[in-house]
Amino acid sequence: MIPPFGYCSGSESGASALRRYQERKLRLLSFWRDGIERQLAAMNAAISTLEQQMHRDQADHPG
């Protein structure tokens, strides 16, 4: 297996390079998760608004 980019550096030990790589990966995954959570919140708001409009329209125009 090829080590992750930036993993091997002459000035740092393997353990500290691995730690730096893991921290970078954690920041990236957290960034992606936050974006997905924002999109999910927007979708939930859109669904809620549409449901409210449908219930309101149904009350205004029964049958």
HELIX and SHEET records of a PDB file:
HELIX    1   1 GLY A   14  ASP A   60  1                                  47    
END                                                                             
